[in-house]
Amino acid sequence: MALRVGVIGGGGIAGAHLPHLVKRSDAVELTGIADINADAAKATAEKYGIARHVTDFRELLPDADAVLVCVPTWLHADIAVEALRAGKHVFCEKPMARTQESADAMCEAAAQSGTTLQLGFVRRFDDEWLAWRDAVQQQKIGRPVVWRDVAAGAGPQAAWYNRDEQGGGPFLDGCIHNLDFALHTFGPAVWAFTHARTMRPGNTALDTGTATVHFQSGDELLLAWTWGLPQGCGGARVFEFLGPEGTLTWPKDDPYHAYESSERHFVINRGGNEEKENVAFPGNSLGAAFERQMDEFIEAAQGRITPRAGGHEGRESLRLALAILQSGRSGQVEHL
């Protein structure tokens, strides 16, 4: 029997999941789209050939076995908890919630209902990130390492991303993939220290800053991000790993965000006379990761497997993000 799936939130990220769900007609029946914007719900339903579109997500629940929660961050918890309590399997986009209390409520609802709660940490399915994780864990550049990620721009166009009480800014809604994957790769975090500010008028979140996270393993994550620039402005992109025995970098002629090539690579450089090692991965690795993520949710909702990123993983990455934000507000080290 096909898994009946309803999609809550008809814009943005839903468009990353729906193309694959449509192709999985062997296992999935898409029963409806819900969006408080009636026009958006209708447009998304028509685009993907879905017969039903509504403005109240509750109308989808009686005819669904599972739902995708693809709404803005601060709305995740209320919708997910209601769906879980109704006995529905839930795939929830990242970050899990805006507050720790909301994340706890989601975990409790999943435990009480016995249904699946999967979080949208798509990088756990990405051949690129999995390849560098393997290289780090195999100590190709020694351990511990420093993962440096520098990004600068205006951030997403929707204003809620940079509202503190809604999206939380880049250190919550943007860097959450890094935080989850760092925990997945390095293990538990010990402390976080952040220097941050709100740079763009109208933003209420900390939209610019530098955060350092130290892990029990000795590894560190350095995040220097801004979503505080004017539209059309951007800075240099840095994504690299430094270790006591070498570096792991992306070539300048194959920048990190260039997905046009069928195959890309990063470079392991151990210095001296050692030959550099190119590690290849598919150019469309992120697109393929979204497909694998949905395939896993289908299997998890059918009771065949446990998702690799569930409520516990969502809660821990949120806890780390909130520690980063608290440190940015207080100017003090936050211990975890």
C-alpha positions in Angstrom: 0.0 0.0 0.0 1.3 3.5 -0.9 2.3 5.8 1.9 -0.2 8.7 1.9 1.8 12.0 2.2 0.6 15.5 2.8 2.9 18.5 2.4 2.5 21.5 4.8 4.1 24.6 3.3 3.8 25.1 -0.4 6.8 27.4 -1.1 10.6 27.4 -0.8 12.0 24.1 0.5 8.9 22.1 -0.5 10.2 22.4 -4.1 13.3 20.4 -3.1 11.2 17.5 -2.0 8.2 17.4 -4.2 9.9 16.5 -7.5 11.3 13.3 -6.0 8.0 12.4 -4.2 6.2 12.7 -7.5 8.7 10.3 -9.1 8.1 7.8 -6.2 4.5 7.0 -7.3 5.5 3.3 -6.7 5.5 4.0 -2.9 3.9 7.4 -2.3 0.5 8.9 -2.9 0.6 12.7 -2.5 -2.8 13.6 -0.9 -2.6 17.4 -0.6 -0.8 20.6 -0.1 -1.5 23.0 2.8 -0.4 26.7 2.8 -1.9 29.7 4.6 -1.5 31.5 1.3 -4.3 30.0 -0.9 -2.6 31.1 -4.1 0.7 29.4 -3.2 -1.1 26.2 -2.2 -3.0 26.1 -5.5 0.1 26.9 -7.6 2.2 24.2 -5.9 -0.6 21.7 -6.2 -1.1 22.4 -9.9 2.7 22.3 -10.6 3.0 18.8 -9.2 -0.3 17.4 -10.2 -1.7 17.2 -6.7 -5.5 17.2 -6.6 -6.1 18.8 -3.2 -4.9 22.1 -1.8 -6.0 23.7 1.5 -5.1 26.6 3.8 -5.4 24.7 7.1 -2.9 21.9 7.5 -5.4 20.1 9.9 -7.6 19.3 6.9 -4.8 17.1 5.5 -4.3 14.9 8.6 -7.2 12.5 8.3 -6.2 11.4 4.8 -2.4 11.2 5.4 -0.1 8.6 6.9 2.8 11.1 6.9 3.5 14.8 6.5 6.3 17.0 5.5 6.6 20.2 7.6 8.1 22.8 5.2 7.0 26.0 6.9 9.2 28.7 8.5 11.3 27.7 11.5 9.3 29.2 14.4 6.1 27.4 13.1 7.7 23.9 13.0 7.0 22.7 16.5 3.3 23.5 16.8 2.5 21.8 13.5 4.8 18.8 14.1 3.5 18.2 17.6 -0.1 18.2 16.4 0.7 15.9 13.5 2.6 13.5 15.7 -0.1 13.4 18.3 -2.5 12.5 15.5 -0.4 9.5 14.7 1.3 10.8 11.6 4.9 10.3 10.6 6.7 13.6 10.4 9.5 14.9 8.2 10.5 18.3 9.6 12.8 20.8 7.9 15.8 22.1 9.7 16.4 23.7 12.2 14.1 21.6 14.4 12.5 24.5 16.2 13.2 28.0 17.4 13.5 27.1 21.1 14.7 24.2 23.1 11.3 23.8 24.8 9.7 23.5 21.4 12.2 20.8 20.4 11.6 18.9 23.6 7.8 19.0 22.9 8.4 17.5 19.5 10.6 14.7 20.9 8.0 13.9 23.6 5.2 13.8 21.0 7.1 11.4 18.8 7.9 9.2 21.8 4.3 9.1 22.9 2.9 8.4 19.5 5.5 5.9 18.4 5.7 7.5 15.0 8.7 8.6 13.0 10.2 12.1 13.4 12.9 12.8 10.8 14.9 16.1 10.5 15.9 17.6 7.2 19.7 17.4 7.6 20.3 16.7 3.9 24.1 17.0 4.2 24.1 13.6 5.9 23.1 12.2 2.5 25.5 14.4 0.5 28.4 12.5 -1.2 30.6 15.7 -1.0 30.2 16.1 2.8 30.4 12.4 3.4 33.7 12.2 1.4 35.4 15.0 3.5 34.0 13.4 6.6 35.7 10.1 5.7 39.0 11.9 4.9 38.9 13.7 8.3 38.0 10.5 10.2 40.7 8.6 8.4 43.1 11.3 9.6 44.3 12.1 6.1 45.5 15.5 7.5 45.9 14.4 11.1 43.7 15.2 14.1 42.4 17.4 15.6 41.3 19.6 12.7 39.9 23.1 12.3 37.0 23.4 10.0 36.7 27.0 8.7 33.5 28.2 7.0 33.3 31.8 5.9 30.2 33.2 4.1 29.0 36.7 3.5 25.8 38.0 1.8 22.4 39.5 2.4 20.9 36.2 3.4 17.5 34.8 2.2 15.1 37.4 0.9 12.3 36.5 3.3 12.6 38.8 6.3 11.7 36.2 8.9 15.1 34.5 8.6 16.8 37.6 10.2 14.1 38.1 12.9 15.5 36.8 16.2 12.2 35.2 17.4 11.4 33.6 14.1 14.5 32.5 12.2 17.3 33.4 14.5 19.6 34.6 11.8 22.6 32.8 10.1 23.9 31.1 13.3 20.6 29.3 13.7 18.9 29.0 10.3 22.0 29.1 8.1 24.7 27.2 10.0 22.5 24.5 11.4 23.8 22.1 8.7 27.4 22.7 9.9 26.5 22.2 13.5 24.7 18.9 12.9 27.4 17.6 10.6 30.1 18.7 13.0 28.4 16.8 15.9 28.0 13.8 13.5 31.7 14.0 12.6 33.5 15.2 15.7 31.2 14.1 18.5 30.0 16.2 21.5 30.7 19.9 21.7 32.3 21.3 24.9 31.9 25.0 24.5 31.0 27.8 22.1 32.2 31.4 22.0 30.8 34.0 19.7 31.4 37.6 18.8 28.4 38.9 16.9 26.3 41.9 16.1 23.2 43.0 14.2 24.6 44.9 11.2 21.7 45.6 8.8 18.9 48.0 9.9 15.6 46.2 10.3 17.2 42.9 11.3 16.6 41.8 14.9 18.7 38.6 14.8 22.5 38.6 15.2 23.2 38.7 11.5 27.0 39.0 11.5 29.7 37.4 13.6 32.3 34.7 14.3 31.6 31.6 16.3 34.1 29.0 17.5 32.9 25.6 18.7 35.3 23.3 20.5 34.6 19.6 20.6 35.6 16.9 23.1 37.7 15.4 20.3 39.9 18.5 20.2 38.5 19.5 16.8 37.2 23.0 16.2 34.6 24.6 14.0 35.0 28.3 13.0 32.0 30.0 11.5 32.4 33.5 10.2 29.1 34.4 8.6 27.0 37.4 7.8 23.5 37.8 6.4 23.8 41.5 7.1 25.0 42.9 3.7 22.9 44.8 1.3 21.2 42.8 -1.5 23.7 42.2 -4.3 26.7 42.3 -2.0 28.8 39.3 -1.1 32.2 38.4 0.3 34.8 35.7 -0.2 33.8 32.1 0.4 36.0 29.9 2.5 35.4 26.2 3.2 38.5 24.3 4.3 40.0 22.0 6.9 43.4 22.5 8.5 45.1 19.7 10.3 48.5 19.1 11.9 49.6 17.0 8.8 48.0 19.0 6.0 45.0 20.7 4.5 41.8 19.8 2.8 40.7 22.5 0.3 38.5 23.1 -2.7 40.4 24.3 -5.8 39.9 28.0 -6.7 38.9 27.1 -10.3 36.2 24.7 -8.9 34.6 26.9 -6.3 32.5 25.4 -3.6 29.2 26.5 -5.0 29.8 25.6 -8.6 27.5 22.7 -9.3 27.7 22.8 -13.2 30.3 20.1 -13.6 29.4 16.4 -13.7 32.3 15.7 -11.3 34.1 17.9 -8.8 36.8 17.3 -6.3 38.6 18.6 -3.2 42.4 18.3 -2.6 44.3 16.7 0.3 47.7 18.4 0.6 50.2 16.9 3.0 53.0 19.2 2.0 56.7 18.3 1.4 57.3 15.9 -1.5 54.0 14.1 -1.1 51.7 14.1 -4.1 48.4 15.9 -3.6 45.4 13.7 -3.6 42.2 14.6 -5.4 39.0 13.2 -3.9 36.2 13.2 -6.5 32.5 13.5 -5.9 29.5 14.0 -8.2 28.8 17.6 -9.2 25.1 17.1 -8.4 25.7 15.6 -5.0 23.3 17.9 -3.2 20.5 17.2 -5.6 21.0 13.5 -5.2 21.1 13.9 -1.4 17.6 15.4 -1.4 16.4 12.3 -3.2 18.1 9.9 -0.8 16.7 11.8 2.1 13.1 11.4 0.9 13.8 7.7 0.1 14.9 7.2 3.7 11.8 9.0 5.1 9.5 6.8 3.0 11.3 3.7 4.4 11.3 5.1 8.0 7.6 5.9 7.8 6.9 2.3 6.6 8.7 1.0 9.7 11.7 -0.5 7.9 14.5 1.7 9.2 15.3 4.3 11.7 16.2 7.7 10.2 19.8 8.8 10.6 18.7 12.3 11.8 15.8 12.0 14.2 14.6 14.1 17.1 17.7 13.6 19.3 20.0 14.8 16.5 17.7 17.8 15.8 17.6 18.7 19.5 21.4 18.5 19.9 22.2 20.7 16.9 19.6 23.2 18.1 21.1 23.2 21.6 24.5 24.1 20.1 23.0 26.8 17.9 21.3 28.4 20.9 24.6 28.3 22.8 26.3 30.2 20.0 23.5 32.8 20.0 23.6 33.1 23.8 27.4 33.6 23.7 26.9 36.3 21.0 24.5 38.1 23.3 26.5 37.8 26.5 30.1 37.9 25.2 30.8 34.9 27.4 31.9 31.3 26.7 28.9 29.0 26.7 29.7 25.5 28.1 27.6 22.6 26.9 
